[in-house]
């Protein structure tokens, strides 16, 4: 019998990707609601993949979070992270991710704020400290309205990392 691949989507929002979708508030796609800052409420070595997009920058304790991700991943499991790039010109010029013009709180969740912003080196340091092996780390654009300004400035607002346990 073939085993079903288990994919954990952390901070899923309305993204339907994954077999297990976690967010701190119920959305149209969540399968589990809990605060991942308190730990990932699954047993060790359960998931083949952990996926998180636009989540890491909203967490207060990145090291603890990555240790929890490592714990719930199966040996050789894959972690995919897409997060804000600290070197993106738009984030500094407009102040949207540095706190200068950031809203006091998110519309649906008052605790949803930016706590960190990363460079490729920062992400590499965090992941290697936990034991992950980085397979690729690349810059990415977005699908937001700001993509036009990013293209004009030659800026890449996101970093995508694929790492293996």
Secondary structure, DSSP 8 states (H G I E B T S, - for coil): ------EEEET-TT---SSEEEESS--SS-SEE--GGG---S-TT-EEEEEEES-GGG-S-HHHHHHHHHHHEEEEEEEEEEEEBTT-HHHHHH-TTTSSS--SS-SS-TT------B-HHHHHHHHHHHT-EEEEEEEE--SSTTHHHHHHHT---EEEEEEE-
